[in-house]
Amino acid sequence: MDIFSYFTSDKLSFDDDAFEDVGAGTALSLIADAFEEISDSVNKDVSVELRLKLFCDACSLISVLFGSLGIAFKFAEMEYTSKVNDLADAAILYGTLSKVIDCDVLKALLASFEEFGRV
């Protein structure tokens, strides 16, 4: 049997009717909608910075997926949730993602200067 005959036969159909819509409200559709909203807000106006709260809300939806990976990923889920919660707390103080990144880069830079100063 030719290897390509399976793909060229009439048995395999990719009609739109063959696929079911997962429907609104599923975990993956909520995640996709949240990140699509982020994409729309960023692409709409390049000068507008990404609000950290919007980003944290989208990221918090991902933690639901860790449950489907089983007990082996429980630690990863706890670590991820902790990081998202820290970012959500930072959203109150900083407001935008770029401000958090700028602050983090500045802290790292200052730490490297302090390290060289101790020599």
C-alpha positions in Angstrom: 0.0 0.0 0.0 1.3 3.4 -1.0 2.0 5.6 2.0 0.3 8.6 0.4 -2.9 6.7 -0.5 -4.3 7.1 3.0 -4.0 10.9 2.6 -5.4 11.0 -0.9 -8.3 8.7 -0.4 -11.9 9.7 0.2 -11.9 8.1 3.6 -10.2 11.1 5.1 -12.2 14.3 5.1 -11.4 17.8 6.4 -14.8 19.3 5.9 -15.8 22.0 8.4 -18.7 19.7 9.5 -16.2 17.1 10.6 -14.9 19.2 13.5 -17.0 20.2 16.5 -16.8 23.6 18.1 -15.6 23.3 21.7 -18.0 26.1 22.6 -17.6 29.2 24.7 -16.8 28.9 28.3 -14.2 26.1 28.2 -10.8 26.7 29.8 -9.0 26.9 26.5 -11.5 29.3 24.9 -11.4 31.6 27.9 -7.6 31.6 27.8 -7.6 32.3 24.1 -10.1 35.1 24.5 -8.1 36.7 27.3 -4.9 36.7 25.3 -6.7 37.8 22.2 -8.0 40.8 24.2 -4.4 41.6 25.1 -3.3 41.3 21.5 -6.0 43.6 20.4 -5.2 46.2 23.0 -1.5 46.2 22.1 -2.0 46.1 18.4 -4.7 48.8 18.4 -2.3 51.5 19.6 1.4 50.9 19.9 1.9 53.8 22.2 -0.4 52.4 24.9 1.4 50.2 27.4 0.1 46.8 28.5 -1.8 47.1 31.7 -0.4 44.6 34.2 -3.8 43.7 35.7 -5.1 42.7 32.2 -2.0 40.5 31.8 -2.3 39.0 35.2 -6.0 38.2 34.7 -5.1 36.3 31.5 -2.2 34.5 33.1 -4.3 33.4 36.1 -6.5 31.4 33.7 -3.6 29.2 32.7 -3.3 27.8 36.2 -6.4 25.7 35.5 -4.5 23.7 32.9 -2.0 22.4 35.5 -4.7 20.4 37.1 -5.1 18.3 34.0 -1.3 17.4 34.1 -1.6 15.5 37.3 0.1 15.5 40.7 3.6 15.6 39.1 2.9 19.2 38.2 1.4 20.3 41.5 4.7 22.1 42.5 4.8 23.9 39.2 1.2 25.0 39.6 1.9 26.4 43.1 5.0 28.2 41.8 3.2 29.6 38.8 0.3 30.8 40.9 2.6 32.4 43.3 4.4 34.3 40.5 1.1 35.5 39.0 -0.1 36.6 42.5 3.1 38.6 42.9 2.6 40.3 39.6 -1.0 41.1 40.5 0.3 42.7 43.7 2.8 44.7 41.6 0.0 45.8 39.3 -1.3 48.1 42.1 2.1 49.8 42.5 3.4 49.8 38.9 0.4 49.7 36.6 2.1 48.5 33.4 4.2 45.5 32.5 7.0 47.7 31.1 7.4 49.5 34.4 7.8 46.2 36.2 10.4 45.1 33.7 12.3 48.4 33.9 12.3 48.2 37.7 13.5 44.6 37.6 16.3 45.4 35.1 17.4 48.4 37.3 17.5 46.2 40.4 19.7 43.6 38.5 21.9 46.4 37.3 22.3 47.8 40.8 23.0 44.4 42.2 25.8 43.8 39.7 27.4 47.2 40.5 27.3 46.4 44.2 28.9 43.0 43.5 31.8 44.8 41.7 32.1 47.3 44.6 32.9 44.6 47.1 36.0 43.4 45.3 
